[in-house]
Amino acid sequence: MANTSRIKILVEPEVRAWLGERFQATFSEETMPIITGSSHDVDAVSADGSIIADILSNRAKTRTGRSNTGGLRKAETDFWRLSAVTTSNVVTRLMVFTNADFMKVVRKRIGDPSTMKVEFLHCPLKRGTQHELDRVLDDASREQRASGDK
């Protein structure tokens, strides 16, 4: 089984550090309430809670060149849940993409994210982190494809 936990271990901390430099704040993962009465695990929340962000590490296309429909569905779900966080001190809502092409595809699919007061940002990863992310995504893609062949 592909070790996608590597994304949480390598990618998310790097993106949180990038956000910290950009916004001069400390970020951590946190569960926050949403309007449905449920909750959403937000990948990056500033120490004062004024900035919340989900981190998306998918690619626009699968390893075989097909549209990444699973990634798009997850991005849409994350977008709506991020929009629905009810904590009153949230000022800035961000979706941070590690892949610029995926960000463009999601923006096209969702429409203008600013209407829901969500900003899209692209965080380029360090070369080693990007290489490891590509390896994890390729492994997951191979497994998914193999399970579909059964």
C-alpha positions in Angstrom: 0.0 0.0 0.0 1.3 3.4 -1.0 2.4 5.4 2.1 0.4 8.6 1.6 1.1 9.5 5.2 4.5 10.7 3.8 2.5 13.7 2.4 1.5 14.7 6.0 5.0 14.1 7.3 7.0 15.9 4.5 4.7 18.1 2.4 2.4 19.7 5.0 5.1 20.9 7.4 6.9 22.5 4.5 3.8 24.3 3.3 3.0 25.4 6.9 6.5 26.8 7.1 6.0 28.6 3.8 2.7 30.1 5.0 4.5 31.1 8.3 7.1 33.1 6.3 4.4 34.6 4.1 2.1 35.7 6.9 4.5 36.0 9.8 2.6 33.5 11.8 2.9 30.0 13.2 0.6 27.3 11.7 -0.6 24.0 12.9 -3.2 21.4 12.0 -6.5 21.8 13.8 -10.1 20.4 13.7 -12.6 23.2 13.4 -16.5 23.3 13.5 -18.5 23.8 10.3 -22.1 25.1 9.8 -23.5 21.5 9.5 -22.6 20.9 13.1 -19.8 18.6 11.9 -16.1 19.4 11.8 -13.3 19.8 9.3 -9.6 18.9 9.8 -7.9 22.1 8.6 -4.3 21.5 7.5 -3.0 24.9 8.6 -4.4 27.3 11.2 -2.6 30.3 12.3 -1.9 30.6 16.1 -4.5 33.3 16.5 -7.0 31.4 14.3 -7.4 34.3 11.8 -6.0 32.3 8.8 -7.1 28.8 7.9 -5.8 26.8 4.9 -6.2 23.4 3.3 -3.2 22.0 1.6 -3.7 20.1 -1.7 -0.9 18.0 -3.1 -2.7 16.4 -6.0 -1.8 16.7 -9.7 -4.1 17.8 -12.5 -3.6 14.5 -14.3 -3.1 11.0 -13.2 0.2 9.1 -13.9 -1.4 7.8 -17.1 -2.5 11.2 -18.3 -6.2 11.0 -17.4 -8.1 13.8 -15.5 -7.6 13.4 -11.8 -11.3 13.2 -10.9 -10.7 11.8 -7.4 -8.4 14.7 -6.6 -11.0 17.2 -8.0 -13.8 15.7 -5.9 -11.6 16.0 -2.8 -10.7 19.6 -3.7 -14.4 20.5 -4.1 -15.2 18.9 -0.7 -12.3 20.7 1.0 -13.4 24.0 -0.6 -16.9 23.8 0.7 -15.9 22.6 4.1 -13.3 25.4 4.4 -16.0 27.9 3.3 -18.3 26.5 6.0 -15.9 26.8 9.0 -17.9 28.8 11.6 -15.1 30.1 13.9 -15.8 33.8 14.2 -12.2 35.1 14.1 -11.4 33.6 10.7 -10.4 36.4 8.4 -8.5 34.6 5.6 -9.4 31.2 4.1 -6.8 29.7 1.8 -6.5 26.7 -0.4 -2.8 26.1 -0.9 -1.8 23.9 -3.9 1.6 22.3 -4.4 0.8 21.9 -8.1 0.0 25.0 -10.2 -1.8 23.0 -12.9 -4.0 21.3 -10.4 -4.8 24.8 -8.9 -5.9 26.0 -12.4 -8.1 22.9 -12.9 -9.8 23.3 -9.5 -10.3 27.1 -10.1 -12.0 26.3 -13.4 -14.2 23.7 -11.8 -15.2 25.8 -8.8 -15.4 29.1 -10.6 -14.3 32.3 -8.9 -13.3 31.2 -5.3 -13.3 34.7 -4.1 -17.1 34.7 -4.2 -16.9 32.3 -1.2 -14.0 34.4 0.2 -11.4 31.7 -0.4 -8.0 32.5 -1.9 -6.0 30.1 -3.9 -2.2 30.1 -3.5 0.5 28.0 -5.1 3.4 26.8 -2.9 6.3 25.4 -4.9 8.0 22.6 -3.0 11.7 22.1 -2.5 13.2 19.8 -5.1 13.6 16.8 -2.7 10.1 17.2 -1.3 8.6 17.4 -4.7 10.5 14.3 -5.8 9.2 12.3 -2.8 5.7 13.6 -3.3 5.8 12.5 -7.0 7.0 9.1 -5.9 4.2 8.7 -3.4 1.6 9.8 -5.9 3.0 7.5 -8.6 2.9 4.6 -6.1 -0.7 5.3 -5.1 -1.7 5.7 -8.8 -0.1 2.3 -9.7 -2.0 0.6 -6.8 -5.3 2.2 -7.8 -4.9 1.1 -11.3 -3.9 -2.4 -10.3 -7.0 -2.7 -8.0 -9.2 -1.6 -10.9 -7.8 -4.4 -13.1 -9.2 -7.1 -10.8 
